[in-house]
Amino acid sequence: MAITFNKLWHLLLDRGMTKEDLRIAAKLSPTTIATMGRNEGISSKTIEKICVALGVQPGDIMEIE
């Protein structure tokens, strides 16, 4: 099993946002965005920042496959 961020990328597309827009809105580093692009683990603090910036819950941006 692995965590994927496919839900997040689809959410960004639905909202007309880019990864760079997310990076700026959630105050993330480019390295964090790249890590998520490889479906690697990120901290709960980072998940919190993304959820607050987008107004969503963790299950709306990631899932276990």
Backbone as a chain_set.jsonl record, in Angstrom:
{"seq": "MAITFNKLWHLLLDRGMTKEDLRIAAKLSPTTIATMGRNEGISSKTIEKICVALGVQPGDIMEIE", "coords": {"N": [[0.841, -1.195, 0.0], [0.36, 2.277, -0.631], [0.569, 5.808, -0.156], [-1.158, 8.136, -2.121], [-1.34, 11.199, -3.937], [-3.176, 11.784, -5.832], [-5.833, 12.631, -5.674], [-5.509, 15.239, -4.783], [-4.193, 16.467, -6.98], [-6.197, 16.276, -8.912], [-8.136, 17.846, -7.679], [-6.883, 20.349, -7.755], [-6.854, 20.758, -10.534], [-9.627, 20.891, -11.016], [-10.173, 23.273, -9.744], [-8.805, 25.05, -11.227], [-6.162, 25.566, -10.598], [-2.569, 25.634, -10.309], [0.324, 23.615, -9.477], [2.194, 25.358, -8.541], [0.582, 27.503, -7.725], [-0.645, 26.263, -5.531], [1.628, 25.813, -3.965], [2.379, 28.423, -3.271], [0.033, 29.363, -1.989], [-0.186, 27.626, 0.221], [2.209, 28.009, 1.383], [4.506, 26.368, 0.877], [7.547, 24.543, 0.204], [9.398, 24.215, -2.899], [10.58, 21.71, -2.933], [8.909, 20.167, -1.31], [6.579, 20.036, -2.882], [7.619, 18.576, -5.032], [8.249, 16.18, -3.723], [5.684, 15.287, -3.051], [4.743, 14.903, -5.625], [6.05, 12.6, -6.307], [4.696, 10.844, -4.806], [5.598, 10.425, -2.202], [6.044, 10.326, 1.367], [4.829, 12.99, 3.467], [4.903, 15.502, 6.042], [2.553, 15.728, 8.804], [2.044, 18.348, 9.444], [2.46, 19.65, 7.032], [0.38, 18.545, 5.544], [-1.724, 19.662, 6.972], [-1.321, 22.412, 6.388], [-1.878, 22.439, 3.624], [-4.562, 21.589, 3.604], [-5.823, 23.66, 5.056], [-5.258, 25.844, 3.39], [-6.711, 25.144, 1.115], [-9.211, 24.644, 2.082], [-10.195, 22.083, 2.758], [-10.478, 18.585, 3.789], [-8.116, 16.081, 5.021], [-8.65, 13.585, 3.731], [-9.643, 14.449, 1.347], [-7.519, 15.09, -0.223], [-5.661, 13.061, -0.358], [-5.042, 9.502, -0.554], [-4.952, 5.997, 0.302], [-3.601, 3.525, -1.649]], "CA": [[0.0, 0.0, 0.0], [1.097, 3.53, -0.694], [-0.236, 7.029, -0.184], [-1.085, 8.893, -3.366], [-1.917, 12.533, -3.894], [-3.953, 11.971, -7.059], [-7.02, 13.434, -5.361], [-5.071, 16.637, -4.713], [-3.922, 16.975, -8.328], [-7.503, 16.452, -9.559], [-8.768, 19.002, -7.034], [-6.254, 21.547, -8.31], [-7.365, 20.915, -11.899], [-11.028, 21.333, -10.917], [-10.186, 24.657, -9.281], [-8.005, 25.864, -12.138], [-4.927, 25.93, -9.907], [-1.357, 24.89, -10.638], [1.101, 23.222, -8.296], [2.83, 26.589, -8.051], [-0.453, 28.216, -6.972], [-0.756, 25.57, -4.25], [2.858, 26.064, -3.201], [2.314, 29.782, -2.736], [-1.109, 29.476, -1.071], [0.06, 26.858, 1.438], [3.561, 28.363, 1.843], [5.31, 25.156, 0.822], [8.771, 24.643, -0.588], [9.367, 23.432, -4.145], [10.961, 20.337, -2.596], [7.716, 19.481, -0.795], [5.727, 19.754, -4.038], [8.275, 17.489, -5.773], [8.081, 14.977, -2.906], [4.305, 14.849, -3.231], [4.631, 14.44, -7.003], [6.576, 11.231, -6.329], [3.866, 10.103, -3.852], [6.371, 10.097, -1.01], [5.433, 10.832, 2.585], [5.034, 14.359, 3.919], [4.535, 15.644, 7.451], [1.165, 16.094, 9.107], [1.992, 19.811, 9.407], [2.311, 20.006, 5.626], [-0.998, 18.187, 5.191], [-2.56, 20.689, 7.591], [-1.177, 23.651, 5.608], [-2.59, 22.268, 2.358], [-5.995, 21.536, 3.89], [-6.269, 25.003, 5.433], [-5.186, 26.699, 2.202], [-7.739, 24.764, 0.14], [-10.499, 24.482, 2.742], [-10.603, 20.687, 2.6], [-10.035, 17.625, 4.794], [-7.038, 15.238, 4.494], [-9.169, 12.579, 2.806], [-9.956, 15.085, 0.067], [-6.297, 15.327, -0.989], [-4.797, 11.882, -0.429], [-5.666, 8.213, -0.266], [-4.056, 4.843, 0.297], [-3.932, 2.582, -2.739]], "C": [[0.881, 1.251, 0.0], [0.123, 4.701, -0.7], [-0.056, 7.69, -1.54], [-1.778, 10.235, -3.175], [-2.722, 12.83, -5.159], [-5.202, 12.815, -6.817], [-6.668, 14.919, -5.324], [-4.871, 17.21, -6.11], [-5.229, 17.176, -9.099], [-8.245, 17.659, -8.99], [-8.194, 20.309, -7.586], [-6.757, 21.807, -9.727], [-8.794, 21.453, -11.885], [-11.13, 22.806, -10.532], [-9.381, 25.59, -10.188], [-6.713, 26.356, -11.509], [-3.767, 25.084, -10.42], [-0.681, 24.459, -9.343], [1.79, 24.448, -7.692], [1.829, 27.429, -7.265], [-0.621, 27.595, -5.592], [0.451, 25.872, -3.374], [2.826, 27.43, -2.538], [1.212, 29.902, -1.69], [-0.844, 28.782, 0.263], [1.441, 27.131, 2.029], [4.443, 27.12, 1.97], [6.565, 25.392, 0.004], [8.609, 23.868, -1.89], [9.716, 21.961, -3.892], [9.761, 19.538, -2.1], [6.782, 19.112, -1.94], [6.309, 18.589, -4.842], [8.123, 16.163, -5.031], [6.675, 14.411, -3.076], [4.077, 14.314, -4.646], [5.136, 13.015, -7.182], [5.791, 10.321, -5.387], [4.669, 9.592, -2.664], [5.711, 10.774, 0.184], [5.782, 12.287, 2.873], [4.537, 14.456, 5.355], [3.066, 16.003, 7.619], [1.006, 17.611, 9.103], [1.8, 20.298, 7.968], [0.897, 19.694, 5.147], [-1.957, 19.231, 5.745], [-2.504, 21.993, 6.792], [-1.965, 23.585, 4.306], [-4.099, 22.308, 2.59], [-6.548, 22.906, 4.259], [-6.302, 25.908, 4.208], [-6.316, 26.41, 1.213], [-9.131, 24.619, 0.755], [-11.063, 23.081, 2.604], [-10.114, 19.852, 3.786], [-8.95, 16.723, 4.191], [-7.507, 14.18, 3.491], [-9.537, 13.128, 1.445], [-8.716, 15.248, -0.815], [-5.409, 14.112, -1.128], [-5.598, 10.634, -0.12], [-4.604, 7.125, -0.275], [-4.518, 3.891, -0.788], [-3.33, 1.23, -2.434]], "O": [[1.982, 1.269, 0.551], [-1.001, 4.591, -1.189], [1.061, 7.793, -2.047], [-2.683, 10.375, -2.352], [-2.925, 13.992, -5.513], [-5.582, 13.622, -7.664], [-7.444, 15.757, -5.782], [-5.328, 18.316, -6.398], [-5.357, 18.138, -9.857], [-8.898, 18.4, -9.724], [-8.933, 21.258, -7.851], [-7.055, 22.948, -10.081], [-9.131, 22.359, -12.647], [-12.06, 23.5, -10.943], [-9.297, 26.791, -9.929], [-6.223, 27.434, -11.844], [-3.957, 23.967, -10.902], [-1.067, 24.884, -8.254], [1.944, 24.549, -6.475], [2.187, 28.01, -6.241], [-0.727, 28.309, -4.595], [0.31, 26.154, -2.184], [3.205, 27.573, -1.376], [1.428, 30.476, -0.623], [-1.231, 29.289, 1.315], [1.805, 26.555, 3.055], [5.039, 26.859, 3.016], [6.635, 26.329, -0.792], [7.776, 22.966, -1.976], [9.198, 21.073, -4.569], [9.615, 18.363, -2.436], [6.249, 18.003, -1.972], [5.567, 17.712, -5.284], [7.892, 15.129, -5.658], [6.498, 13.202, -3.227], [3.302, 13.377, -4.839], [4.708, 12.305, -8.092], [6.164, 9.165, -5.184], [4.455, 8.48, -2.183], [4.908, 11.693, 0.018], [6.88, 12.754, 2.567], [3.821, 13.571, 5.824], [2.423, 16.513, 6.702], [-0.074, 18.11, 8.786], [1.059, 21.251, 7.725], [0.291, 20.488, 4.428], [-2.897, 19.638, 5.062], [-3.541, 22.61, 6.548], [-2.636, 24.544, 3.926], [-4.827, 22.981, 1.86], [-7.636, 23.271, 3.814], [-7.261, 26.652, 4.008], [-6.817, 27.32, 0.553], [-10.119, 24.486, 0.032], [-12.257, 22.903, 2.364], [-9.424, 20.357, 4.672], [-8.869, 16.607, 2.968], [-6.818, 13.916, 2.505], [-9.724, 12.37, 0.493], [-8.836, 15.512, -2.011], [-4.484, 14.122, -1.941], [-6.67, 10.687, 0.483], [-3.502, 7.312, -0.791], [-5.684, 3.501, -0.836], [-3.487, 0.294, -3.218]]}, "num_chains": 1, "name": "protein.A"}
